Amino acid sequence: TQEIRSHVKYIEGSKPWDLALMVHEDWESEGFYLYDAPTELTQGWAAKIIDSVSKVCPIDLSEEIDEMKSEGGVISPDWALINEDPKLAGQWAEAIYMHMTGRIRGTYTYEAPSSYDLMTRTRSLETAILKSIALLDQA
């Protein structure tokens, strides 16, 4: 779409970013989870973010979320195999696109559970964002 083309043009025209946070909801989820794209900058952050969020929202501890392996509420794609996944080949989400094109030093996609009340969902996302910023400040 034109909207996507404009967004890609913006990303490609900007300087590489330190951190991008994608904020989503998942109507099927049983709790909060995140997609981790670990880099040299963000190695080990996912567990700290999940720990912080667990104080305000249950974590989805399913072994598989969105047809992908999950551990402790964290999904981590294997970058070497990213184009072999039929769900992702040529259809990269924004976070994957930024990572694969070297536009970012770190990225997380947060998924709040839609079945929870608005305050819990909002607090879970706010907690994840604030923890990410604190970790970036410490880096």
Backbone torsions as a table, in degrees:
resi	resn	phi	psi	omega
1	THR	NA	164.5	178.2
2	GLN	-63.2	-37.8	179.0
3	GLU	-59.8	-45.0	179.7
4	ILE	-66.1	-44.0	178.9
5	ARG	-60.0	-40.8	178.5
6	SER	-65.5	-39.9	179.8
7	HIS	-66.3	-44.5	177.8
8	VAL	-60.9	-42.4	178.8
9	LYS	-60.7	-41.2	177.7
10	TYR	-62.4	-48.5	-179.7
11	ILE	-59.8	-46.4	-178.5
12	GLU	-65.8	-27.5	-179.0
13	GLY	-87.6	-8.6	-178.4
14	SER	-94.6	163.0	173.4
15	LYS	-67.4	154.2	174.6
16	PRO	-57.9	143.6	-177.3
17	TRP	-98.2	154.8	174.2
18	ASP	-74.3	-44.9	-173.4
19	LEU	-150.9	135.6	173.5
20	ALA	-123.5	135.8	179.8
21	LEU	-120.8	121.2	177.7
22	MET	-101.4	128.3	-173.5
23	VAL	-113.3	114.5	-175.4
24	HIS	-131.0	173.9	168.4
25	GLU	-128.2	151.0	177.5
26	ASP	-125.2	115.1	-177.2
27	TRP	-70.7	-16.7	-179.6
28	GLU	-95.7	-11.6	-171.7
29	SER	-73.2	149.0	177.0
30	GLU	-96.4	2.9	179.8
31	GLY	176.2	-179.0	179.7
32	PHE	-70.1	144.3	170.9
33	TYR	-151.5	169.8	179.5
34	LEU	-142.5	156.7	170.7
35	TYR	-98.0	124.4	-179.2
36	ASP	-108.6	128.4	173.9
37	ALA	-116.7	75.5	-171.5
38	PRO	-60.3	135.0	177.2
39	THR	-130.4	178.5	176.9
40	GLU	-56.3	-38.3	-179.8
41	LEU	-68.6	-44.6	-168.9
42	THR	-103.2	8.3	-179.0
43	GLN	-54.6	123.4	177.5
44	GLY	88.6	-4.3	-178.2
45	TRP	-72.4	-35.7	-173.1
46	ALA	-55.0	-46.4	-179.2
47	ALA	-62.2	-38.0	178.9
48	LYS	-68.7	-38.4	178.4
49	ILE	-66.9	-47.3	178.6
50	ILE	-59.1	-43.1	179.0
51	ASP	-59.7	-43.5	178.9
52	SER	-63.9	-45.9	-178.2
53	VAL	-66.1	-32.8	-177.7
54	SER	-60.1	-18.5	179.6
55	LYS	-78.9	-15.4	-178.5
56	VAL	-122.7	-12.2	-177.0
57	CYS	-156.3	140.0	174.5
58	PRO	-59.9	149.1	178.7
59	ILE	-99.6	139.8	175.6
60	ASP	-77.3	109.7	-177.1
61	LEU	-98.7	17.2	177.6
62	SER	-59.1	146.1	178.1
63	GLU	-75.0	-18.8	176.6
64	GLU	-138.4	129.4	177.3
65	ILE	-130.2	133.3	178.3
66	ASP	52.7	40.0	178.7
67	GLU	63.7	22.9	178.0
68	MET	-128.7	149.8	178.4
69	LYS	-62.6	136.1	179.8
70	SER	-134.1	146.6	176.7
71	GLU	-139.5	117.9	177.7
72	GLY	62.4	30.5	179.9
73	GLY	84.6	13.3	-177.4
74	VAL	-123.9	128.6	172.2
75	ILE	-109.2	125.7	178.9
76	SER	-124.1	112.4	179.5
77	PRO	-70.8	150.4	174.1
78	ASP	-89.6	106.9	-173.4
79	TRP	-60.8	-31.6	-179.6
80	ALA	-68.0	-23.6	-176.4
81	LEU	-109.6	8.3	-171.3
82	ILE	-56.8	-38.1	-178.6
83	ASN	-83.7	-6.5	176.1
84	GLU	-86.8	-14.8	177.9
85	ASP	-79.1	115.3	-176.5
86	PRO	-60.0	-23.6	177.6
87	LYS	-73.8	-21.6	-172.5
88	LEU	-113.9	-24.7	-176.1
89	ALA	-56.7	115.0	178.6
90	GLY	73.4	1.1	-178.3
91	GLN	-128.2	44.4	-175.6
92	TRP	-62.0	135.2	169.5
93	ALA	-69.3	163.5	-177.0
94	GLU	-53.4	-45.5	-178.2
95	ALA	-62.7	-41.3	179.1
96	ILE	-67.6	-43.5	178.6
97	TYR	-57.1	-47.8	-178.8
98	MET	-62.8	-40.4	179.6
99	HIS	-66.9	-49.7	-174.8
100	MET	-67.2	-26.0	-179.7
101	THR	-97.8	6.3	176.7
102	GLY	71.0	26.0	-178.0
103	ARG	-91.2	-0.1	-171.9
104	ILE	-148.0	148.1	175.0
105	ARG	-94.7	-16.3	178.6
106	GLY	-168.7	147.5	179.7
107	THR	-151.7	144.6	174.0
108	TYR	-134.7	143.8	170.2
109	THR	-116.1	120.6	-178.5
110	TYR	-99.9	137.2	-179.4
111	GLU	-125.7	108.9	175.7
112	ALA	-88.4	148.3	-179.2
113	PRO	-78.9	116.3	-177.5
114	SER	-60.4	-25.4	-177.4
115	SER	-74.2	-11.6	178.2
116	TYR	-87.0	161.6	-179.0
117	ASP	-64.9	158.2	-175.4
118	LEU	-56.7	-42.1	-178.4
119	MET	-63.0	-42.9	179.2
120	THR	-65.0	-44.6	178.8
121	ARG	-61.3	-45.3	-178.8
122	THR	-64.1	-44.3	179.4
123	ARG	-64.1	-37.7	-179.8
124	SER	-64.3	-44.1	179.8
125	LEU	-68.5	-42.6	178.1
126	GLU	-60.6	-43.6	179.9
127	THR	-62.4	-43.8	178.9
128	ALA	-63.0	-43.1	-179.8
129	ILE	-64.4	-48.2	-178.3
130	LEU	-64.9	-37.5	177.4
131	LYS	-65.6	-40.4	178.4
132	SER	-61.2	-43.5	179.3
133	ILE	-64.5	-42.0	178.4
134	ALA	-62.6	-42.1	177.9
135	LEU	-65.7	-38.0	176.8
136	LEU	-64.5	-41.7	178.0
137	ASP	-62.5	-30.8	-179.7
138	GLN	-81.3	-16.8	-175.7
139	ALA	-73.4	NA	NA
